[in-house]
């Protein structure tokens, strides 16, 4: 009897182990897929802005994202979560929709319109530092030595990229573009801070945020731009941005985090994205990557690594 019981336990343990390994493989597959897709979007932004102005890109990308997220909700059988939206949910989505997609992507795409992709993309990665700094007054978190060091290291990278390596003269290549790129990180950080108070399903919540944010985007386009798109390549670019920057990739990343037993391992995959993105920017957009861009990006990602290590210890 005891032998059979032990054998049964061994088989059960082996089955659980295999199930865990399968889950980890799927988590890695989802995670690396998200990272690879995110690596393409800086190039997609820049190419799409050849045919659309920033407000138009926000509008058509938001529509594409809304359709993609709606498709995910239908596939997951979660449409009821949207249909049962309460007054509180609607007000929350109204506020969050103002931040994302409306304000965040409008500011971000304006930055990409002014700056080379190789500058705008690394600057946008400082949003995690902005999140850490804003969490101190807004969430009551404490400023740690790791936060201070991470901020100093990352923003040294910002200065290197923004001055194109001319640190002695400290002349910024495009002050407005740099300001918008850094401003977008503040908006994105605020969005995620306020999002921590949202108890809804993440995909349903994001769908509603885009749904309630869309009228603001449309109104802005009608006042400051136009809805007519002269070149269909602009719509194709916007569709790509909407599906793979704003929509499906978010679901892939959430799935990876849900399946994994080590969120930090999946989180570390994100460090691959900006360097791969520079390669794609060179070959797809045609920009010659400057040494100052690469050096600045190393500083920015080094700061993020310091911040992540500090949070693990805490």
N, C-alpha and C positions, 0 to 999 in steps of 0.2 A: 504494500500500500504506500509506504513512505517513498519507495523508489519511483512509483508512478506519479506521486504528487510532486516529487522533485523534478521529474522529467517534464511534467505539465508546467511547473513554474519556469523551468528553463526555456520551454517553447514560448510561453507567454512573454518572458523577458526578451527573448530574441525577436518576437513579433513587435513588441513595443519599441525595441531598438531600431528595427528596420523602419517602422513607421516614423520615428523621430528623424532618422537619416533622410527619409523621403521628404519629410516636411522641410528639413534644412536645405535640401537640394532645390526644392521648389521656391523656398524663400530666397535663396541665392539667385535663382533664375529670374524671379520677379524683380529683385533688387538690381541686378546687373542690367536687365532690360530697361528699367526706369532710368538708370544712370546713362546708358548708351543713348536713349532717346533725348534726355536732357542735354546731352553733349551736342546735339544737332541744332538746338533751338536758337542759339546765338547767331548761327549762320542763317537760319530760317528768318529770324527777325530782320537781319540786314538785307537779305535778298528781297523779302516781301516789301520792305520800305522803299525799294526802287520803283514799285508800282502803286503803292498806297501811302497816304500820309498817316501819321501815328493815330489820329482819332478813327480813321477808317479801319486800320488794322485792328484796333481794340474792338470795334463793332463787329466785324465779320469773324474775328477769332472767337469772340464771346459767344456768338451764335453757334459756331461749330462746336465749341466746348459744351454748350447747353444741350445740343443734340447728342453728343457723345456720352455725356453724363446721364442723360435721359435714357439712352440705350442700355447703359450699365444697370440703371435702376430697374428697367423692365426685365433684363436678363436675370437679375438677382431677386426678382419678385418683391421689390421694395417700393413700388409706386404708391402704395397705401401710406407710406411715411410722408410723402409729399402732399397727397390729397387730404391728409388729416392735419395739415399745418394749422396751428393755433394762432391767435392774434399776437401772442408773445413771440412765436416763431417768426411771424411775418415782420414784426418790428425789428427783431434781431437780424434777420436777413436783409432788411432795408439798410441798417447801419453797416453791416459787414459788406454788403454789396457795393456801398459807396466807396469802401476801402479797396475791395477786390471783387470784381475786375475794374471798376471805373477809375479810381484814382491811381492805384498801383501801376496798372499796365499803361495808362496814359502817360504817366511820368517816366516809366521805364522806356517806352517806345520813343518818347521825345529825346531821351538820353542817347538811345541807339541811333537816332536820326542825326544827332550832332557829333557823336564820337565814333571812331573806328570800333568795330566789334571787339577787337582784341583789348580795348581799354574798358568799354562798357561792361563786358562780361565779367572780368575779375572784380571790378568795383562792386558789382551786384552781389558777389559772394560774401561781402562784409555784412549782409543782413543778420547773420547769426551773432556777430559782435554787437550790432545795434539791438538785437533782441535781448542779449544779456544785460546791456546797459539800461534799457528801458524797463526791464523786469525789476530793477532795484526800486524805483519810485512807484511803479504801477502795481507790482505784485508783492512788494515788501521784502524782496530777496536782498541778501547781503552782498556787498562788493568784496570779492576775494582777491588775493594776490594774483591768482591765476587769471582773473578777469582783467586786472590792470595790465599784466604782462601781455595777455592775448590782444588787448586793445592797442597797446603800444606797438607790438610786432605787426599786426594787421594793417594799422593805419600808416606805418612806415612804408608798407607795400603800396598803399593807396597813393602816397606822395611820390614814390618812384614811378608808378605808372602815369600819374597825372602830369608830372613834369617831364615825362619821357626820359628819365634818368638825369636830367639837368638839375641836380639837387642844390648846387651852389647858387644859381640864379633864381631858383624856386619860381619859375614861370610855368603856370599851368597851361596845358595845350588848348583847352577849351573850358574856362571856368564854369560857364552855364551848364555845359554837358556833364562835367564832373559833379556839379551841385545837384543836378537832376538824378544822376545815377546813384549818388549817396542818399538823396532824398527818398528815392524809391525803396531803399533798404529800411528806412524809418517807417514808411507806410506798411511795408510787408511785415515788419516786426510787430507793429501795432495790430495788424490784422490777426496774427497768430496769438498775441497776448489776449485780445478780446475773444478769440475763438476758443480759448481754454475754458470759457464759461458756457460754451455751447454743448449741451448734453446730447444733441441729436446724432443720428448716424452720420458719419463724416461725408459720405457721398451724397446723401439726401440734403445735408446742410449746405454743401458746396453748390449743388444744383439750385437750391432756393436762393443762395447768395447771388449767383449769376443771373437768375430769373429776375430778382428785384433790382439788381444793378444795371441790367440791360436798358431800361428806360432812360437812366441818367446818361448812359453812353450814347444812345440814339439822340437824345436832346442836344448833347454836346456836338455831335456830328452835324446835325441840322443847322446849328447856330454858327459853328466855326469851320465846317468843312462841307462835304457833299456826299450823298450816298452813291452817286454814279461812279462805277469803277471802269476806267477806260481799257484796262488790260486784264484778261481773265487769269493771267499768271498771278496777279495780286490776290484774287480770290482763292486760288490753289494754295498760295503761301499762307494766307490767313487760316484756311481750313487745317493745314498742317500744324500751325502754331496752336490753334484752338484745341485740336485733338491731342497733340503730343506734349504741349507745354502746360496747358490749363486743365486737361481732362483725364485721358486714359492713364497717363504716366502717374498721376496722383493716386489712382486706384491701384496700379501695380506696386507703388511704394508702400501704400497702406497694407496691401496683401503680404508683402515681404516682411514687414514689421510684425504682422499678426501671426505669421507662421514660424518665425525664427525664435530660438531660445536665447539668442544673443543679439539684442538690438544694436549694441556697439559695433559688432562685426558687420552688420548690414549698413550701419551708419557710416562706417569707414569707406564704403564703396564710393561715397559721394566725392571723396578726394581725387578720384580718377577723372571725374567729369570735366573740370575746367581745363586740365592739360590736354585731354583728348579734344575738347572744344577748340583749343588754339590750333591744333592740327587741321581740323575741319574748316576753321575760319581761313586758314592759309590756302587750302586747296579749293574750297567752294566759293568763298567770297573774293579771294585773290589778294588778301592783305599779306604783306611781308611782315612776319612777326619780329618785333624789335626785342633786343636783349633786355631792355628795361621792362618790357611787358612780362617776360618770363621771370625775371628777378623779382618784380613786384608781386607776381602771383605766388611765388614760393614764400614770400613773407606773409601774404594774406592767408594762405593755407597753413603755414606754420603757426600763425596766431590762432586759427580755428582748432588746430591739433592741441595747442596748449589749453585752450578753453575746454575742449572735450575731456582732456586728461584731468583737468581740475574738477570738473563736474563728477567724474567717476570716483575720484578720491572722496569728494563730499558725500 
